[in-house]
Amino acid sequence: MNNKKYLMAIDAGTGSVRAVIFDTDGNQIGVSQQEWEHKEDPRFPGSMDFDWVYNWSLASSCIQEVFKKTSINPKDIAGISTTCMREGIVLYNSQGEEIWACANVDARSSGEVAELIHRCAALEKEIYNVSGQTYALGALPRILWVKNKMPEVYEKTAVVSMFNDWLIYKLTGVMSTEPSNGCTTGIFDLEKRTWDTAIAEKCGIKTDIFPPVFESGTLVANVTQSASDATGLAAGTPVIAGGGDAQLGCIGVGVVSKDQAAVFGGSFWQYEFNTDEVKTDSECRVRINCHAVPQIWQYEAIAFYPGLVMRWYRDAFCQLEKQKAKDHGEDPYYYMNTEAEKIPAGSYGMMCTFSDIMNYICWKHAAPTFTNFSLDAEKFNRYTFYRAIMENAAMVTKGNMELVTSLTGNKPTEIIFASGASKSPLWCQILADVLGLPVRVPKVKEATALGAAILAGIGVGLFDTIESAVNKIVCLDKTYYPNNENYKLYNDLYEDWKKVYRTQLELCNKKVTNNMWIAPGI
């Protein structure tokens, strides 16, 4: 039995990299974080480059710093696992040197999406039926972009990996991938949980650049001496296959079995529903990923920007609350929520449009709009608009849940709600009222990192199964139950909201207004 005391997660997020140490009961012992940014190459609008040299130095410094903060002996780390933003990719040459990388929402490959569609209109659906992915977020158009725009880099490309795999490579010198993030490339066979080189061949990219696949929670290799010198980790420490941030977040909140569901309320809102069978959507509306749990898959429906919309609204209209928060040491959202609680459910009939229900094969959103309010300052003040934004996020989530339910025939009995939005009791209650389901909020605030730590524990034998690990470690803090009257009211409002959204989207289609976001090549 492994008698070492701690587990480490290394998390390469969109905005920062972190090293987090947990004890074997899942308690967070220490964290070190460094912000990073992914700059646009001025030659290529929409690009989002990843600086692997500088970012590895930041990751290494986080590991060193967390040891200093906690005074933990590196030899007491039983195992390490990694997680990251999904979709970002790194290309390597035959010597194992990084030669090109882009972060997750890199948008430079619109021309390549158009090229693929022009080459064969049916190909995207064909790829989706095997991989669960469209061109919108995948690696296919990006690799094709490198082939078209940087042929000298493409010719040297020998391996492609995701960022969590890149971290493992830096620690161990071993190239690998795992299904939960590897599948987001669109070059994966969902059912077999491994690469499908026939997809690469059909899209005109190399078929021999894909590393071995390790299931999440299995040993990949051990920390090398050179990585030890760079990070302070003990040479020989086991490094375990991790996964994508949403999937590991699900493990961190206990969503590991079929028919369970989670909503992660961050900059984007992700609805994740677990299934034990692979079944794609004939209309290609929903993304399907491998979970980081063997033989579990996930239907994923994404709402764009609820967290970013809320931040925009706070900064644009709530200076008074921001100043008040600064004076009293509170969060501005505390004061905004306190006032928004006084606004009745339904915001007096006012609605707004930001993100639409997911349509993966033709993914676009209407122009941001507030509608159906009157010039009554008592009813329609900034707190009414604020509450309407909250209700809008819940409406989109309802639509996404109903879409997944229509495909699977299964509806969850409760929702686990995590990430930033779950800190708002008001938003939690609105979500429960709109969905008509209990909404449970986990106690852990570092769900993704905890998911990585659990996988590390699985890989070194500290836990027998993922299910037993989450039963031991994951703790739920509070449950919000739906108000039946509010549920009925929101059901009626939802039908109106869908009509309003369709109309707003048509204005974008006619070029009267501008889409809030539209997928490359659409």
N, C-alpha and C positions, 0 to 999 in steps of 0.2 A: 504493500500500500504506500502510495506517495505521501510522505509526511511533511512536505514543504508547505508553507503557510499562505502564499499569495499567488494571485493571477494578474497578468497585465493585459490590457487592451490598448492598441494603438489605433486611433481613429482619425482618418484623413477626410475631414469634412469639406464642404464647399468653401467655408470661410476661415477655417483654422485646422490645425493638427493638434492632437492631444495624446498624452500618455496617461492612462488611468490605472491605478492599482486597487484591486479588491482583495479582501480576505476570502476564504473559501466558503463563508456564509453569505457572500454577496454584498458585504458592507464596503462602501467606498472608503479607502484609506487615504488616498491622495491623488491629485491630478495636476498636471502641468500642461499649459496650453499656449500655443503661439499662433497669432493670426497670420494668414497668408492671403495673397491675392493673385488672380490669374489674369494677366494683362492681355489686351488685344494687340495683335500684330497690326500696325497701321497699314500694312500693305493689303490686309485681308479683313474687310468689315465683317463683324460678327464672330471673329475668331476669339478664342479663349485659351491662350497658351499655358502650359504647365511647366514651371521651372524646376526640373528634377534635381539639379545641383543644390540650389538654394533651399528648396523644400525638404530635401533629405537632411540638410544641416539643421533646419528647424525641428524636424522629427527627432533627430539625434539629441538635440539640446533639451527637448521635452523629456526624453527618457532620463537623461542625466539629472535634470532638475527635479523630477518626481522622486528620484532616489535621495537627493539632498533634502527635499522637503520632509520626507517621511522617515529618513534614517534607516530605511530597510536595506538589508544586505541583498545585493543582486542574486546571490546564491540561493536565497529563499523564495525566488520566483519559480513556481512549479512549471508554468507554461505561459506562452504568449499567443495571442491571436490578433488579427487585424480586421478592420472594417473601413469603409470609405463611402464617399459619394459614388453613386453608380454612374455608369456610362462613360466616364473618363477613361482614356486609353493611353498606353505607352508603347512605342515601337522600339525595338532593339536590333542591333546588327549581329553578325555571327560571332563577334567577340563578347557579346552580352552587354554592350554599351548602349545606353539610351541615345536615341537619335531624333526622336520626335514625340511630343505628347500634347494632348489637349484635355481640358477639363470638361465637366459634365454637360453644360449647356452651350458648348461651342456650336456656332450656327453658320459656319463658313461654307457648308457644303450644299447650299440650296441648288446650285447648278448641277451637282452630281445626282441629287434626288430627281431633278427634272430629266437628267440623262437616263437614269434607270427606268423611270416611268415611260419615257419615249422609246427605250429599247424594247420593253415588253410591258404593256399596261397591266397584264394579269400577274406579273412576277411578284409584286408586293404582297398580294393576297396569298399566293402560293408559299412565299416565305413565312408569312404570318401563320399559316395552317400548321407549319412544322415547328416554328420557333416561338410563336406567341408575340412577336414583335413586328412593328412596321418600320419604315425608314425614319420616323420622326425623331427618335432619340438614339438610334443604334449606331454601331461602328461602321457598318457597310459603306454609307456615303462618305464618311470621314477618311477611311482607308482609300477609297476611290479618289477622293480629293487629293490625297498625298500622291497617288499614282499620276494624276493629271497635272498637278501644280508643282510638285517637288519630285520629279522622276528620279533624281539622283538619290534622294532619301528612300524612296520606294524600292529601288533596286537593291539597296543595302539591307532592307528589312528582312529579318530572319525570325522574329518572334513578336507577338502582340500580347499584352496583358492588361489587366485592370489595375487600379491604384492599390487595392488591398493586396493583390498579387505582387505588385512592385515593392511594397513594404516587405513582404516575405522574402522576395529576391534580395533586397538590400541586407536583410538580416542573415540569410542562409546561403546565398549564391545559387539557389535552386529556382528554376522557372516553373510556374504552376498556374493553375486557375481553379476555381470552384464554381459550382453550378449557379448559385444565387446571383452573382454579379456577371459571370461569364455569359449567362443567358441573355443579358441585356444588350449584347452585341448584335443580336439578330442572326448569329451564325451558329446557333445551338439547336440541337434536337431536344425539345422539351421532354419528351417521354423517355428518351435514353439518357438524358442529363449529361450530354457530352457534345463536342463539336460536330457540326454537319458540314464537311468540306464541300459537299455538292452545292450548298448555298453560295459559298465563296466563288466557286467555279462559274455559277450562273451569273454572278455579278461582275465577273472579270477581274477578280483579285486573287492573290496567291493562295494556294491551298495547303501549304506546308509551314505555316507560321504560327500554328496553334499549340500551346504547351499542354503537358499532361493535366488531367482533371483529377482533383482530390475532393471528395465530399467534405463539406464543412464539418469540423469537429474531428478530422483525422490528422495525424502527424505528417507534416511535409518534410521537415528537416530540422537541424539544430543551428543555433547561433554560432557563426564562425568567429575566429579570433579577430579578424579585421573589423567585423561588426561590433564585437565586444570592445575593441579599442575606440571605436567611434561613439558608442552609446553608453558604455559602462555596464551593459548587461554581461552576465557571466557566460563565457563561451560554453557551448554544449547545451544551453537552455532549449527545451523543445519549443518549436514554433508550429502552431496548429492552423489549418485552413479555416479562415473566417468567412466573411461574406459581405453583401451589400448592406447599406445602412438601414433600409426599411425592413429587410428580412431579419437582421440581427436585432433591430428595435422590437420586432414582434417576439423574438425569443426573450428579450429583456423584460417584456410585460406579460409573458406567459401565453402568448398566442401561438401554440405549437401543434395543435390537433385539428383535425378536419372540422369544418363548419364554425370555427371560431373566427372572429373579426376584430380588427383594430382600425382606429382612425388616428393618424398622426397629424396634429394641427400645428404645422410650422409655416414657413414661407409658402410652401405648397401644402395642400391637405391630401393625404394618401389614404384611400380606403383599401384595406387588405382583407381578403376573404380566403380562408384556407380550404383546400380540397385535396382529396387523395386520388383523384383521377384527372387525366389530361383531356380537356375538351375545349376547343377553340370556338370563337364566335363566328358564325357564318357571315356576319356583317363587319367583322374586324373592329369592333368599337372599343373593346376592353383589352388591356395588356395582360398577358399571362406570364408569370415568372416561376422559376424554381424557388421554393423556399430553401432556407438554410437548414431545414430539417429533412433528412432523407425520406423520399417517397411522399413528400407533401409539396403541393404547388400552390400558387396564390393568384387569384384574380385581383388585379390592381387597377383602380380607377382614381385618377388624379384631378384635383381641383387646383387651378392656377391662382397663386398669389394671395390667398386670404390673409396670411400674416403680413405680407408686404403692403397690401391695401390698408390694413389696420395701422401699420407704421406710417404710411403716407397720410392717412386721415389725422392721426395724432399730431404729426409735425406740421400739417397744413392748417389745422383748425383748432387745435387744443393747446395753444400757448399758455392759457390761464392755468390749465391743469398741470402742464409741465413746470411752470414756475411754482405753483403750490406744492408740487411733489418735491422740487428742489429745496424749498424752504423747510419742509417738514420731514424730509428723508423718506418719502413714500415713492411708489411707482405711479406715474401719471395714469396708468390704466386703472388703478384703484379708484381714483376720483371719477373717472369716466364711467366705470362700471357701476359705481354707487348711484349716479344719476340715471344711467340707462336702465337700471332695475325699476325705476319709477314709470318708465314708458310701457304701456300695455303690450302684450304679445301681439305681433302683427304690425307694430309701428304705425298704427292708425291707417293701415292699408298701403303704406308706402313700400315700394320695392326698389331694388337696385340690381343691375346686371354687371357682373365681372366675369368670373369663370363660367363656362357652360358644362353641362354633363359631358362626360368623356365620349369622344368619337375618334378613336385612335387612327383610323385610316384617313380621316379628313378632319384634322384637329385644328380648330380655330375658335376664337372667342370674340364676342361682340365688343363694341366700344363701351367703355365704362359709362354707366348711366344710372341716375336716380330718377324715379318717376312716381306719379300719383300722389303728390303732396300738394297741399294748399298753402296760401300765404297767411298762415296762422302761426305766429311765432311761438305761441304757448305750446301748441302741439308739435310743430315741426321745427324743433331747435337742433343744435348740433348733437344732442344725445339721442334724438330720434334717428338721425342719419347714422350715428354710430351703431345703434342697435340693429338697424336695417342691414348694415354690413355683416354683423354677426349672423343674422337670420339668413342672409344670402349664402354664406358659407355652409350653413346647415342644409339649406335647400339643395345646393349642388350635391352635397353628400347623400341626401335622400335619393336624388336622381341616380347617383352612381350605385348606391346600394340596391335600388330597384332594378337597375340594369343587370347587375351581377346576379340578383335573385332570379331574373327572367331566364338567364342562361343556365343556372345550376339547379333551379328548382328548390334551392335551400336558402333560408333566411336566418341570420344569427338570432339568438335569443337575447343577446346583450352586446354592447360595444365597449371595448377597452379604448379609452381616449387618452392619448399621451402627447408629449411635446408642449411647446409654449402656450398654445391656446387653452390647454387643459388646466392651466393655472388660474383661469377665470371661472369662478363658480357660476357666473351668469351665462357664459358661453356653454359650459357643461349642461346647464339646465335647458337652454335653448335647443341644444343638440338632442337631448332626451325627448323634449316636447315635439320637435319636428319629426324625429325618426319613430317615435312611439315605442322606444326601447329603453331599458335601464342602461345608463352610461356609467362605467366604472373607471376610476382614475387610479393608476398605480402610484405607490409611494415613491418609487425610484425616479430620479430626475435624469439619470444618465442611462436610459434604456438601451441605446445602441451599444455603448461601451460594455454594459453589463451582459448583453447578449454575446459579445466577443469573449468576455471572461468566462461565461458558461461553456462556450465551445472549447476554450483552452482547457477548462477543467475536464470536459469529456475526453479530450484528446490525450490527456496524461493520466486518465483513470481515476480522477477524484470523484467523478459522478458516473453512475452506471448508464443513465439515459438522459436525454434532454428533458423528458417529462418529469422524471424524478428530481432533476436539478431545479426546474422552475417551481415545482411544488415546495421545495425546500427554501428557495431563495426569494421568489417574487411575492411581493406583498401589495395588496390593493388597499388604497387609503380611504376612498369614499365612493358611494354610489348615489347617482341622481336618477330619480324615478320620474317618468313622464306624467305631466298633468293632462288628464283626459280632455278637458275643455280646450286647452291650448293645442293639443294634438289635432282635434277636429278643426279648429280655426286654421292651423298651419296647413292642413290637408287641402282646404279650400284655396288658401293663398298660393299654395304650390301650383295648382292648376292654372291660376292666373299668371303666376311667375313664368311658367313654361311658354304661355302664349306671348307674353311681353318679350321674352328672350328670343323667340323665333322671329318676331318682328324686328327687333334690334339687329339680329344677325343678318336679316335680309337687307337692311340698310347698308351694312358693311359689304355684302355681296354686290350691291349696286354702286359701291364706291362713294356713297354719300357720307359715310363715317369710316373711321379707321379701326381695324381689329385691334383689340388689346394685345393679342398674340395670335400668330398663325404659323403653322408648321412649315418647315422648309419645303419648297416645291409645290405647295398648295396654291 
